[in-house]
Amino acid sequence: MSTIACVPNISEGRDKKVIKAITDTIKKSADIYMLGVESGYDVNRTVITFAGNPKEVKKAAFACIKKSYELIDMSKHHGKHMRLGCVDVCPFIPVAKADIQDCVVMAQELGAQVGSQLGIPVYLYGYAATSLARKDLAFIRSGEYEHIAIKLQNTPPDYGTNVYNELVKKSGAISIGARNYLIAYNVNLATKDVSIAKEIAELIRQSGKNNSGNGMFKALKAIGWYIEEYGKSQISMNLEDYKKTPLYVVYETIVAEAKKRGVKVTGSEIIGLVPKDLMLDTAKFYLNRQGKITLGMSTKDIINVAVENLGLNDLAPFNMNERILEFKLKTLN
C-alpha cells in the first residue's frame, strides 16, 4: 500500500486547546499515523505531520483545514512567521510506493474541495503549481495576510473566491501543494542582535546576495529573526533539496560566518521529521573529518554523531525515535 505524508502548518502556536482540537480531528481518520506536532509561541505556528494511505490522508487534510477555519481568526493573528491563512500551507509528500504525481493529483483534488465547499481561496504550489511563478511558495505568500485583498485581485487563486469578504477576512488563503521532503531547520546564535542573523541569511539563501552577486546555496530559503522565548537570534531555513545542498555544509558555513562576526553558534533545531539518510550522511561527514570510520557502530550511534555535532539538543532533547521519519513509522506499524 502506498504511503503519503501531509504537513499542514496552522497559524496557531499558543492556544493548546485549539491545537489539540485540530489534531484530534485529524486522528479521527482511519489508517492515519500522527508523526509529529510542533508548536512555536513567537512564530505562533504549529507544524503537524501525519501519513497514511492517500485516501485517508486527503480526508484528514480536509478535516484539518475545516476545523482550523472554525477555530482560528486570521484578523486577530500575529506571529513572526510569514503566513497567508489559518492553514498557511498543506503539502503532500511521497513516502513509500508513491510518486510526486500522486501528490499533485491529491493537491488538485483537495484544492478543488476546499475552494468549493469552504469557499477559502486556494493557491496550488510546488509540483502542483499552475504557473512557474506559483511553484515558489514565497511568491504566493508575498504581502502575507495583511495584503490578501490586493493579492486576490492581482493574483487570483486557483480555487475558491477571489473576493475579499468576511469569510476570507477570517480564513485568509491557503497554499496546497506537492513537494519532496523539505527540511525546516533553524540555527541558533548566542546573540540578541537579529541583524547578524539577517545578514548571514541574506548571504546564504539562493535569492540572497554575496560577493559574486548571488546567494551561496541552491534550493535554500533563509531568514533571520529573534526568538524571545529562547533569548537567541536564529537563522530559520527551508532546505528544499537536502541532497543538492547538504545540511552539514549549511551548518558549518553559518558557524564560520558567525565566527567572523564575533558570534558563537550554540546549536540548531530541526522542525518536524527528518529522513534517516540525511542524518547518516551528516554523521559520516563529521566522522570523516575526525578520521573515524563507522565500522562496528550501530545506526543509532552513527546518527548520534550528527545530533552532537549539529547541537540538536540545544533547545530540547532530540529523540531520534520520534524525529526520524523511518524510525517513527516503524514504531507505529
ZADO-1210 file (C-alpha; in nm, 4 decimals, padded with zeros to 6 digits):
<atoms>
<atom x="00.0000" y="00.0000" z="00.0000" code="MET" pos="1"/>
<atom x="00.1273" y="00.3466" z="-00.0841" code="SER" pos="2"/>
<atom x="00.2052" y="00.5964" z="00.1889" code="THR" pos="3"/>
<atom x="00.1866" y="00.9732" z="00.1546" code="ILE" pos="4"/>
<atom x="00.2702" y="01.2322" z="00.4193" code="ALA" pos="5"/>
<atom x="00.0957" y="01.5629" z="00.4768" code="CYS" pos="6"/>
<atom x="00.2458" y="01.8552" z="00.6696" code="VAL" pos="7"/>
<atom x="-00.0142" y="02.1265" z="00.7330" code="PRO" pos="8"/>
<atom x="00.1199" y="02.4387" z="00.9046" code="ASN" pos="9"/>
<atom x="-00.1559" y="02.6029" z="01.1065" code="ILE" pos="10"/>
<atom x="-00.1447" y="02.9647" z="01.2226" code="SER" pos="11"/>
<atom x="-00.1766" y="02.8859" z="01.5924" code="GLU" pos="12"/>
<atom x="00.1114" y="02.8044" z="01.8223" code="GLY" pos="13"/>
<atom x="-00.0118" y="02.9372" z="02.1566" code="ARG" pos="14"/>
<atom x="-00.3592" y="02.8065" z="02.2385" code="ASP" pos="15"/>
<atom x="-00.3130" y="02.4398" z="02.3306" code="LYS" pos="16"/>
<atom x="-00.6873" y="02.3715" z="02.3286" code="LYS" pos="17"/>
<atom x="-00.7184" y="02.4896" z="01.9690" code="VAL" pos="18"/>
<atom x="-00.4154" y="02.2886" z="01.8590" code="ILE" pos="19"/>
<atom x="-00.5483" y="01.9752" z="02.0307" code="LYS" pos="20"/>
<atom x="-00.8913" y="02.0157" z="01.8739" code="ALA" pos="21"/>
<atom x="-00.7348" y="02.0348" z="01.5279" code="ILE" pos="22"/>
<atom x="-00.5020" y="01.7385" z="01.5783" code="THR" pos="23"/>
<atom x="-00.7865" y="01.5336" z="01.7300" code="ASP" pos="24"/>
<atom x="-00.9870" y="01.5983" z="01.4134" code="THR" pos="25"/>
<atom x="-00.7027" y="01.4608" z="01.2022" code="ILE" pos="26"/>
<atom x="-00.6751" y="01.1499" z="01.4196" code="LYS" pos="27"/>
<atom x="-01.0396" y="01.0606" z="01.3526" code="LYS" pos="28"/>
<atom x="-00.9477" y="00.9467" z="01.0015" code="SER" pos="29"/>
<atom x="-00.8720" y="00.5766" z="00.9729" code="ALA" pos="30"/>
<atom x="-00.5230" y="00.4469" z="00.8911" code="ASP" pos="31"/>
<atom x="-00.3553" y="00.7764" z="00.9813" code="ILE" pos="32"/>
<atom x="-00.0209" y="00.7877" z="01.1601" code="TYR" pos="33"/>
<atom x="00.0297" y="01.1090" z="01.3568" code="MET" pos="34"/>
<atom x="00.4046" y="01.1639" z="01.3264" code="LEU" pos="35"/>
<atom x="00.4612" y="01.4972" z="01.4934" code="GLY" pos="36"/>
<atom x="00.3095" y="01.8163" z="01.6326" code="VAL" pos="37"/>
<atom x="00.5486" y="02.1060" z="01.6951" code="GLU" pos="38"/>
<atom x="00.4365" y="02.4484" z="01.8120" code="SER" pos="39"/>
<atom x="00.6249" y="02.7762" z="01.8447" code="GLY" pos="40"/>
<atom x="00.4966" y="03.0601" z="02.0626" code="TYR" pos="41"/>
<atom x="00.6792" y="03.3509" z="01.8984" code="ASP" pos="42"/>
<atom x="00.6089" y="03.2301" z="01.5451" code="VAL" pos="43"/>
<atom x="00.2505" y="03.1438" z="01.6555" code="ASN" pos="44"/>
<atom x="00.2505" y="02.8430" z="01.4302" code="ARG" pos="45"/>
<atom x="00.2186" y="02.4650" z="01.4593" code="THR" pos="46"/>
<atom x="00.3660" y="02.2130" z="01.2183" code="VAL" pos="47"/>
<atom x="00.1636" y="01.8920" z="01.2042" code="ILE" pos="48"/>
<atom x="00.2969" y="01.5831" z="01.0292" code="THR" pos="49"/>
<atom x="00.0871" y="01.2779" z="00.9536" code="PHE" pos="50"/>
<atom x="00.0962" y="00.9965" z="00.6985" code="ALA" pos="51"/>
<atom x="-00.1101" y="00.7079" z="00.5696" code="GLY" pos="52"/>
<atom x="-00.2874" y="00.5820" z="00.2627" code="ASN" pos="53"/>
<atom x="-00.3696" y="00.8595" z="00.0124" code="PRO" pos="54"/>
<atom x="-00.7488" y="00.8471" z="00.0510" code="LYS" pos="55"/>
<atom x="-00.7375" y="00.8853" z="00.4302" code="GLU" pos="56"/>
<atom x="-00.4592" y="01.1449" z="00.4195" code="VAL" pos="57"/>
<atom x="-00.6644" y="01.3658" z="00.1902" code="LYS" pos="58"/>
<atom x="-00.9701" y="01.3190" z="00.4122" code="LYS" pos="59"/>
<atom x="-00.7681" y="01.4133" z="00.7216" code="ALA" pos="60"/>
<atom x="-00.6176" y="01.7171" z="00.5465" code="ALA" pos="61"/>
<atom x="-00.9638" y="01.8498" z="00.4613" code="PHE" pos="62"/>
<atom x="-01.0798" y="01.7931" z="00.8205" code="ALA" pos="63"/>
<atom x="-00.7734" y="01.9822" z="00.9446" code="CYS" pos="64"/>
<atom x="-00.8422" y="02.2797" z="00.7187" code="ILE" pos="65"/>
<atom x="-01.2130" y="02.2889" z="00.8072" code="LYS" pos="66"/>
<atom x="-01.1517" y="02.2747" z="01.1829" code="LYS" pos="67"/>
<atom x="-00.8721" y="02.5330" z="01.1601" code="SER" pos="68"/>
<atom x="-01.1063" y="02.7736" z="00.9827" code="TYR" pos="69"/>
<atom x="-01.3670" y="02.7207" z="01.2548" code="GLU" pos="70"/>
<atom x="-01.1232" y="02.7903" z="01.5395" code="LEU" pos="71"/>
<atom x="-00.8685" y="03.0409" z="01.4041" code="ILE" pos="72"/>
<atom x="-00.9440" y="03.4037" z="01.3192" code="ASP" pos="73"/>
<atom x="-00.6697" y="03.5456" z="01.0983" code="MET" pos="74"/>
<atom x="-00.7821" y="03.9033" z="01.1611" code="SER" pos="75"/>
<atom x="-00.6504" y="03.8578" z="01.5162" code="LYS" pos="76"/>
<atom x="-00.3380" y="03.6577" z="01.4322" code="HIS" pos="77"/>
<atom x="00.0145" y="03.7865" z="01.4934" code="HIS" pos="78"/>
<atom x="00.3436" y="03.5971" z="01.4747" code="GLY" pos="79"/>
<atom x="00.6960" y="03.6162" z="01.3406" code="LYS" pos="80"/>
<atom x="00.6490" y="03.3568" z="01.0660" code="HIS" pos="81"/>
<atom x="00.5171" y="03.4573" z="00.7254" code="MET" pos="82"/>
<atom x="00.1615" y="03.3355" z="00.6781" code="ARG" pos="83"/>
<atom x="-00.1364" y="03.3765" z="00.4491" code="LEU" pos="84"/>
<atom x="-00.4173" y="03.1931" z="00.6263" code="GLY" pos="85"/>
<atom x="-00.5424" y="02.9813" z="00.9163" code="CYS" pos="86"/>
<atom x="-00.3737" y="02.6862" z="00.7447" code="VAL" pos="87"/>
<atom x="-00.0815" y="02.8553" z="00.5754" code="ASP" pos="88"/>
<atom x="00.0468" y="02.5587" z="00.3760" code="VAL" pos="89"/>
<atom x="-00.0668" y="02.1999" z="00.3237" code="CYS" pos="90"/>
<atom x="00.1833" y="01.9970" z="00.1195" code="PRO" pos="91"/>
<atom x="00.1628" y="01.6315" z="00.0194" code="PHE" pos="92"/>
<atom x="00.4873" y="01.4323" z="00.0124" code="ILE" pos="93"/>
<atom x="00.5515" y="01.0832" z="-00.1324" code="PRO" pos="94"/>
<atom x="00.6885" y="00.8420" z="00.1279" code="VAL" pos="95"/>
<atom x="00.6503" y="00.4817" z="00.0038" code="ALA" pos="96"/>
<atom x="00.5140" y="00.3277" z="-00.3167" code="LYS" pos="97"/>
<atom x="00.4016" y="00.6706" z="-00.4310" code="ALA" pos="98"/>
<atom x="00.5490" y="00.9410" z="-00.6511" code="ASP" pos="99"/>
<atom x="00.5206" y="01.3155" z="-00.6822" code="ILE" pos="100"/>
<atom x="00.2481" y="01.2923" z="-00.9465" code="GLN" pos="101"/>
<atom x="00.0263" y="01.1094" z="-00.6975" code="ASP" pos="102"/>
<atom x="00.0743" y="01.4067" z="-00.4655" code="CYS" pos="103"/>
<atom x="-00.0045" y="01.6550" z="-00.7439" code="VAL" pos="104"/>
<atom x="-00.3403" y="01.4858" z="-00.8037" code="VAL" pos="105"/>
<atom x="-00.4157" y="01.4924" z="-00.4304" code="MET" pos="106"/>
<atom x="-00.3299" y="01.8621" z="-00.4098" code="ALA" pos="107"/>
<atom x="-00.5568" y="01.9409" z="-00.7036" code="GLN" pos="108"/>
<atom x="-00.8447" y="01.7381" z="-00.5619" code="GLU" pos="109"/>
<atom x="-00.8115" y="01.8843" z="-00.2130" code="LEU" pos="110"/>
<atom x="-00.7777" y="02.2368" z="-00.3530" code="GLY" pos="111"/>
<atom x="-01.0997" y="02.1985" z="-00.5507" code="ALA" pos="112"/>
<atom x="-01.2787" y="02.0583" z="-00.2449" code="GLN" pos="113"/>
<atom x="-01.1615" y="02.3378" z="-00.0132" code="VAL" pos="114"/>
<atom x="-01.2484" y="02.6049" z="-00.2672" code="GLY" pos="115"/>
<atom x="-01.5973" y="02.4731" z="-00.3438" code="SER" pos="116"/>
<atom x="-01.7073" y="02.3506" z="-00.0004" code="GLN" pos="117"/>
<atom x="-01.5390" y="02.6016" z="00.2294" code="LEU" pos="118"/>
<atom x="-01.5030" y="02.8999" z="-00.0046" code="GLY" pos="119"/>
<atom x="-01.1434" y="02.9588" z="00.1049" code="ILE" pos="120"/>
<atom x="-00.9054" y="03.0920" z="-00.1650" code="PRO" pos="121"/>
<atom x="-00.6624" y="02.8163" z="-00.2641" code="VAL" pos="122"/>
<atom x="-00.3253" y="02.8559" z="-00.4359" code="TYR" pos="123"/>
<atom x="-00.1511" y="02.5483" z="-00.5739" code="LEU" pos="124"/>
<atom x="00.2276" y="02.5465" z="-00.5305" code="TYR" pos="125"/>
<atom x="00.5333" y="02.3287" z="-00.5768" code="GLY" pos="126"/>
<atom x="00.4894" y="02.0499" z="-00.8311" code="TYR" pos="127"/>
<atom x="00.1134" y="02.1180" z="-00.8321" code="ALA" pos="128"/>
<atom x="00.1558" y="02.4835" z="-00.9356" code="ALA" pos="129"/>
<atom x="-00.0382" y="02.6134" z="-01.2340" code="THR" pos="130"/>
<atom x="00.2381" y="02.8550" z="-01.3361" code="SER" pos="131"/>
<atom x="00.6146" y="02.8784" z="-01.2968" code="LEU" pos="132"/>
<atom x="00.5889" y="03.1698" z="-01.0539" code="ALA" pos="133"/>
<atom x="00.3490" y="02.9805" z="-00.8294" code="ARG" pos="134"/>
<atom x="00.5943" y="02.6941" z="-00.7811" code="LYS" pos="135"/>
<atom x="00.7677" y="02.9236" z="-00.5316" code="ASP" pos="136"/>
<atom x="00.5810" y="02.9473" z="-00.2016" code="LEU" pos="137"/>
<atom x="00.7448" y="03.2827" z="-00.1299" code="ALA" pos="138"/>
<atom x="00.5737" y="03.4305" z="-00.4365" code="PHE" pos="139"/>
<atom x="00.2334" y="03.3180" z="-00.3146" code="ILE" pos="140"/>
<atom x="00.2995" y="03.4363" z="00.0421" code="ARG" pos="141"/>
<atom x="00.4327" y="03.7784" z="-00.0577" code="SER" pos="142"/>
<atom x="00.2450" y="04.0539" z="00.1207" code="GLY" pos="143"/>
<atom x="00.1132" y="03.7972" z="00.3676" code="GLU" pos="144"/>
<atom x="-00.2364" y="03.8025" z="00.5160" code="TYR" pos="145"/>
<atom x="-00.2363" y="04.1805" z="00.5572" code="GLU" pos="146"/>
<atom x="-00.2348" y="04.2333" z="00.1774" code="HIS" pos="147"/>
<atom x="-00.4621" y="03.9459" z="00.0824" code="ILE" pos="148"/>
<atom x="-00.7344" y="04.1700" z="-00.0643" code="ALA" pos="149"/>
<atom x="-00.4883" y="04.3034" z="-00.3221" code="ILE" pos="150"/>
<atom x="-00.3427" y="03.9571" z="-00.3867" code="LYS" pos="151"/>
<atom x="-00.6835" y="03.8070" z="-00.4646" code="LEU" pos="152"/>
<atom x="-00.7307" y="04.0654" z="-00.7371" code="GLN" pos="153"/>
<atom x="-00.3783" y="04.0766" z="-00.8787" code="ASN" pos="154"/>
<atom x="-00.3050" y="03.7050" z="-00.8383" code="THR" pos="155"/>
<atom x="-00.6377" y="03.5183" z="-00.8437" code="PRO" pos="156"/>
<atom x="-00.6440" y="03.1856" z="-00.6585" code="PRO" pos="157"/>
<atom x="-00.6682" y="02.8524" z="-00.8383" code="ASP" pos="158"/>
<atom x="-00.9824" y="02.7609" z="-00.6441" code="TYR" pos="159"/>
<atom x="-01.2269" y="02.9428" z="-00.4196" code="GLY" pos="160"/>
<atom x="-01.3279" y="03.3061" z="-00.4180" code="THR" pos="161"/>
<atom x="-01.1158" y="03.5973" z="-00.5371" code="ASN" pos="162"/>
<atom x="-01.3344" y="03.8409" z="-00.3414" code="VAL" pos="163"/>
<atom x="-01.2205" y="03.9723" z="-00.0056" code="TYR" pos="164"/>
<atom x="-01.5270" y="03.9074" z="00.2113" code="ASN" pos="165"/>
<atom x="-01.5979" y="03.8301" z="00.5764" code="GLU" pos="166"/>
<atom x="-01.5146" y="03.4635" z="00.5250" code="LEU" pos="167"/>
<atom x="-01.1745" y="03.5448" z="00.3766" code="VAL" pos="168"/>
<atom x="-01.1119" y="03.8047" z="00.6469" code="LYS" pos="169"/>
<atom x="-01.1347" y="03.5198" z="00.8984" code="LYS" pos="170"/>
<atom x="-00.9746" y="03.2377" z="00.6985" code="SER" pos="171"/>
<atom x="-00.7133" y="03.4067" z="00.4851" code="GLY" pos="172"/>
<atom x="-00.5952" y="03.1927" z="00.1950" code="ALA" pos="173"/>
<atom x="-00.4206" y="02.8567" z="00.1806" code="ILE" pos="174"/>
<atom x="-00.1381" y="02.7126" z="-00.0280" code="SER" pos="175"/>
<atom x="-00.1840" y="02.3444" z="-00.1122" code="ILE" pos="176"/>
<atom x="00.0967" y="02.1691" z="-00.2932" code="GLY" pos="177"/>
<atom x="00.3079" y="01.8688" z="-00.3761" code="ALA" pos="178"/>
<atom x="00.6772" y="01.8521" z="-00.2925" code="ARG" pos="179"/>
<atom x="00.9550" y="01.6194" z="-00.1978" code="ASN" pos="180"/>
<atom x="01.0853" y="01.6096" z="00.1572" code="TYR" pos="181"/>
<atom x="01.1763" y="01.9565" z="00.2819" code="LEU" pos="182"/>
<atom x="01.3883" y="02.0190" z="00.5885" code="ILE" pos="183"/>
<atom x="01.2762" y="02.3031" z="00.8152" code="ALA" pos="184"/>
<atom x="01.5944" y="02.3905" z="01.0011" code="TYR" pos="185"/>
<atom x="01.6989" y="02.6654" z="01.2433" code="ASN" pos="186"/>
<atom x="02.0492" y="02.7540" z="01.3606" code="VAL" pos="187"/>
<atom x="02.0787" y="02.9275" z="01.6989" code="ASN" pos="188"/>
<atom x="02.3100" y="03.2233" z="01.7578" code="LEU" pos="189"/>
<atom x="02.4307" y="03.3334" z="02.1006" code="ALA" pos="190"/>
<atom x="02.3198" y="03.6914" z="02.0424" code="THR" pos="191"/>
<atom x="02.0078" y="03.9052" z="02.0604" code="LYS" pos="192"/>
<atom x="02.1379" y="04.1115" z="01.7673" code="ASP" pos="193"/>
<atom x="01.8994" y="03.9986" z="01.4966" code="VAL" pos="194"/>
<atom x="02.0870" y="04.1997" z="01.2332" code="SER" pos="195"/>
<atom x="02.3650" y="03.9378" z="01.2387" code="ILE" pos="196"/>
<atom x="02.1163" y="03.6564" z="01.1729" code="ALA" pos="197"/>
<atom x="01.9579" y="03.8563" z="00.8902" code="LYS" pos="198"/>
<atom x="02.2968" y="03.9325" z="00.7362" code="GLU" pos="199"/>
<atom x="02.4014" y="03.5675" z="00.7315" code="ILE" pos="200"/>
<atom x="02.0605" y="03.4601" z="00.5986" code="ALA" pos="201"/>
<atom x="02.0968" y="03.7077" z="00.3111" code="GLU" pos="202"/>
<atom x="02.4396" y="03.5689" z="00.2349" code="LEU" pos="203"/>
<atom x="02.3468" y="03.2008" z="00.2189" code="ILE" pos="204"/>
<atom x="01.9963" y="03.1812" z="00.0706" code="ARG" pos="205"/>
<atom x="01.9523" y="03.1191" z="-00.3009" code="GLN" pos="206"/>
<atom x="01.7829" y="03.4538" z="-00.3579" code="SER" pos="207"/>
<atom x="02.0389" y="03.6421" z="-00.1498" code="GLY" pos="208"/>
<atom x="02.3493" y="03.8398" z="-00.2316" code="LYS" pos="209"/>
<atom x="02.7152" y="03.7689" z="-00.1652" code="ASN" pos="210"/>
<atom x="03.0351" y="03.8971" z="-00.3226" code="ASN" pos="211"/>
<atom x="02.9565" y="03.7201" z="-00.6502" code="SER" pos="212"/>
<atom x="02.6121" y="03.8774" z="-00.6642" code="GLY" pos="213"/>
<atom x="02.4204" y="03.5563" z="-00.5949" code="ASN" pos="214"/>
<atom x="02.3073" y="03.3609" z="-00.2940" code="GLY" pos="215"/>
<atom x="02.5512" y="03.0982" z="-00.1686" code="MET" pos="216"/>
<atom x="02.3322" y="02.7853" z="-00.1748" code="PHE" pos="217"/>
<atom x="02.0788" y="02.6492" z="-00.4198" code="LYS" pos="218"/>
<atom x="01.7379" y="02.5252" z="-00.3004" code="ALA" pos="219"/>
<atom x="01.7783" y="02.7127" z="00.0273" code="LEU" pos="220"/>
<atom x="01.5498" y="02.9756" z="00.1773" code="LYS" pos="221"/>
<atom x="01.6587" y="03.1611" z="00.4876" code="ALA" pos="222"/>
<atom x="01.5548" y="03.4498" z="00.7096" code="ILE" pos="223"/>
<atom x="01.6909" y="03.5883" z="01.0344" code="GLY" pos="224"/>
<atom x="01.4742" y="03.6545" z="01.3387" code="TRP" pos="225"/>
<atom x="01.4896" y="03.6883" z="01.7165" code="TYR" pos="226"/>
<atom x="01.3016" y="03.4340" z="01.9306" code="ILE" pos="227"/>
<atom x="01.2235" y="03.5854" z="02.2681" code="GLU" pos="228"/>
<atom x="01.1358" y="03.2544" z="02.4350" code="GLU" pos="229"/>
<atom x="01.4918" y="03.1333" z="02.3633" code="TYR" pos="230"/>
<atom x="01.6668" y="03.4674" z="02.4099" code="GLY" pos="231"/>
<atom x="01.8535" y="03.3992" z="02.0849" code="LYS" pos="232"/>
<atom x="01.8534" y="03.5065" z="01.7246" code="SER" pos="233"/>
<atom x="01.8055" y="03.2322" z="01.4702" code="GLN" pos="234"/>
<atom x="01.8685" y="03.1723" z="01.1049" code="ILE" pos="235"/>
<atom x="01.5498" y="02.9967" z="01.0014" code="SER" pos="236"/>
<atom x="01.5721" y="02.7919" z="00.6820" code="MET" pos="237"/>
<atom x="01.3964" y="02.5601" z="00.4432" code="ASN" pos="238"/>
<atom x="01.6270" y="02.3161" z="00.2656" code="LEU" pos="239"/>
<atom x="01.4211" y="02.2272" z="-00.0394" code="GLU" pos="240"/>
<atom x="01.6704" y="01.9713" z="-00.1685" code="ASP" pos="241"/>
<atom x="01.9000" y="01.8385" z="00.1035" code="TYR" pos="242"/>
<atom x="02.0875" y="01.6219" z="-00.1472" code="LYS" pos="243"/>
<atom x="02.1795" y="01.9266" z="-00.3557" code="LYS" pos="244"/>
<atom x="02.2575" y="02.1429" z="-00.0527" code="THR" pos="245"/>
<atom x="02.3636" y="01.9178" z="00.2391" code="PRO" pos="246"/>
<atom x="02.2558" y="02.0272" z="00.5844" code="LEU" pos="247"/>
<atom x="02.6043" y="01.9903" z="00.7343" code="TYR" pos="248"/>
<atom x="02.7501" y="02.2245" z="00.4704" code="VAL" pos="249"/>
<atom x="02.4925" y="02.4885" z="00.5586" code="VAL" pos="250"/>
<atom x="02.5548" y="02.4468" z="00.9321" code="TYR" pos="251"/>
<atom x="02.9339" y="02.4692" z="00.9028" code="GLU" pos="252"/>
<atom x="02.9052" y="02.7743" z="00.6778" code="THR" pos="253"/>
<atom x="02.6869" y="02.9505" z="00.9343" code="ILE" pos="254"/>
<atom x="02.9320" y="02.8609" z="01.2123" code="VAL" pos="255"/>
<atom x="03.2149" y="03.0159" z="01.0096" code="ALA" pos="256"/>
<atom x="03.0177" y="03.3287" z="00.9157" code="GLU" pos="257"/>
<atom x="02.9009" y="03.3808" z="01.2738" code="ALA" pos="258"/>
<atom x="03.2588" y="03.3474" z="01.3989" code="LYS" pos="259"/>
<atom x="03.3682" y="03.6210" z="01.1564" code="LYS" pos="260"/>
<atom x="03.1139" y="03.8440" z="01.3270" code="ARG" pos="261"/>
<atom x="03.2244" y="03.7504" z="01.6779" code="GLY" pos="262"/>
<atom x="02.9207" y="03.5347" z="01.7494" code="VAL" pos="263"/>
<atom x="02.9008" y="03.1720" z="01.8607" code="LYS" pos="264"/>
<atom x="02.6567" y="02.9151" z="01.7238" code="VAL" pos="265"/>
<atom x="02.5070" y="02.7284" z="02.0206" code="THR" pos="266"/>
<atom x="02.3334" y="02.4576" z="01.8195" code="GLY" pos="267"/>
<atom x="02.0407" y="02.4025" z="01.5892" code="SER" pos="268"/>
<atom x="01.6942" y="02.2515" z="01.5644" code="GLU" pos="269"/>
<atom x="01.5013" y="02.0554" z="01.3056" code="ILE" pos="270"/>
<atom x="01.1301" y="02.1286" z="01.2846" code="ILE" pos="271"/>
<atom x="00.9218" y="01.8241" z="01.2033" code="GLY" pos="272"/>
<atom x="01.0660" y="01.4923" z="01.0959" code="LEU" pos="273"/>
<atom x="01.3857" y="01.4229" z="00.9080" code="VAL" pos="274"/>
<atom x="01.4803" y="01.1356" z="00.6729" code="PRO" pos="275"/>
<atom x="01.7318" y="00.8844" z="00.8070" code="LYS" pos="276"/>
<atom x="01.9678" y="00.9198" z="00.5100" code="ASP" pos="277"/>
<atom x="02.0198" y="01.2897" z="00.5845" code="LEU" pos="278"/>
<atom x="02.1284" y="01.2120" z="00.9399" code="MET" pos="279"/>
<atom x="02.3589" y="00.9310" z="00.8277" code="LEU" pos="280"/>
<atom x="02.5228" y="01.1490" z="00.5607" code="ASP" pos="281"/>
<atom x="02.5726" y="01.4243" z="00.8181" code="THR" pos="282"/>
<atom x="02.7262" y="01.1858" z="01.0686" code="ALA" pos="283"/>
<atom x="02.9634" y="01.0410" z="00.8086" code="LYS" pos="284"/>
<atom x="03.0857" y="01.3909" z="00.7230" code="PHE" pos="285"/>
<atom x="03.1837" y="01.4554" z="01.0848" code="TYR" pos="286"/>
<atom x="03.3307" y="01.1083" z="01.1336" code="LEU" pos="287"/>
<atom x="03.5438" y="01.1518" z="00.8209" code="ASN" pos="288"/>
<atom x="03.6595" y="01.4911" z="00.9431" code="ARG" pos="289"/>
<atom x="03.7647" y="01.3300" z="01.2701" code="GLN" pos="290"/>
<atom x="03.9384" y="01.0448" z="01.0887" code="GLY" pos="291"/>
<atom x="03.6953" y="00.7859" z="01.2225" code="LYS" pos="292"/>
<atom x="03.5015" y="00.5101" z="01.0474" code="ILE" pos="293"/>
<atom x="03.1553" y="00.3654" z="01.1033" code="THR" pos="294"/>
<atom x="03.2752" y="00.0049" z="01.1295" code="LEU" pos="295"/>
<atom x="03.1283" y="-00.1539" z="01.4403" code="GLY" pos="296"/>
<atom x="02.8954" y="00.1369" z="01.5132" code="MET" pos="297"/>
<atom x="02.5198" y="00.0877" z="01.5317" code="SER" pos="298"/>
<atom x="02.2932" y="00.3035" z="01.3147" code="THR" pos="299"/>
<atom x="02.1738" y="00.4964" z="01.6184" code="LYS" pos="300"/>
<atom x="02.5303" y="00.5561" z="01.7398" code="ASP" pos="301"/>
<atom x="02.6191" y="00.6930" z="01.3958" code="ILE" pos="302"/>
<atom x="02.3157" y="00.9207" z="01.3955" code="ILE" pos="303"/>
<atom x="02.4047" y="01.0437" z="01.7442" code="ASN" pos="304"/>
<atom x="02.7293" y="01.1808" z="01.5967" code="VAL" pos="305"/>
<atom x="02.5185" y="01.4064" z="01.3759" code="ALA" pos="306"/>
<atom x="02.2982" y="01.5057" z="01.6699" code="VAL" pos="307"/>
<atom x="02.6009" y="01.6065" z="01.8792" code="GLU" pos="308"/>
<atom x="02.7866" y="01.7936" z="01.6051" code="ASN" pos="309"/>
<atom x="02.4787" y="01.9891" z="01.4957" code="LEU" pos="310"/>
<atom x="02.3856" y="02.0683" z="01.8554" code="GLY" pos="311"/>
<atom x="02.0355" y="01.9322" z="01.8066" code="LEU" pos="312"/>
<atom x="01.9853" y="01.9070" z="02.1835" code="ASN" pos="313"/>
<atom x="02.0445" y="02.2795" z="02.2284" code="ASP" pos="314"/>
<atom x="01.6821" y="02.3835" z="02.2824" code="LEU" pos="315"/>
<atom x="01.5172" y="02.0487" z="02.3561" code="ALA" pos="316"/>
<atom x="01.6227" y="01.6827" z="02.3584" code="PRO" pos="317"/>
<atom x="01.6392" y="01.5276" z="02.0115" code="PHE" pos="318"/>
<atom x="01.4615" y="01.1922" z="02.0368" code="ASN" pos="319"/>
<atom x="01.5600" y="01.0078" z="01.7216" code="MET" pos="320"/>
<atom x="01.2789" y="00.7532" z="01.7598" code="ASN" pos="321"/>
<atom x="01.0304" y="01.0401" z="01.7420" code="GLU" pos="322"/>
<atom x="01.2119" y="01.2697" z="01.4992" code="ARG" pos="323"/>
<atom x="01.3488" y="01.0410" z="01.2276" code="ILE" pos="324"/>
<atom x="01.0825" y="00.9502" z="00.9746" code="LEU" pos="325"/>
<atom x="01.1700" y="00.5827" z="00.9249" code="GLU" pos="326"/>
<atom x="01.2072" y="00.5188" z="01.2993" code="PHE" pos="327"/>
<atom x="00.8768" y="00.6877" z="01.3778" code="LYS" pos="328"/>
<atom x="00.6878" y="00.4930" z="01.1113" code="LEU" pos="329"/>
<atom x="00.8402" y="00.1683" z="01.2382" code="LYS" pos="330"/>
<atom x="00.7199" y="00.2304" z="01.5932" code="THR" pos="331"/>
<atom x="00.3667" y="00.2957" z="01.4675" code="LEU" pos="332"/>
<atom x="00.3364" y="-00.0129" z="01.2458" code="ASN" pos="333"/>
</atoms>
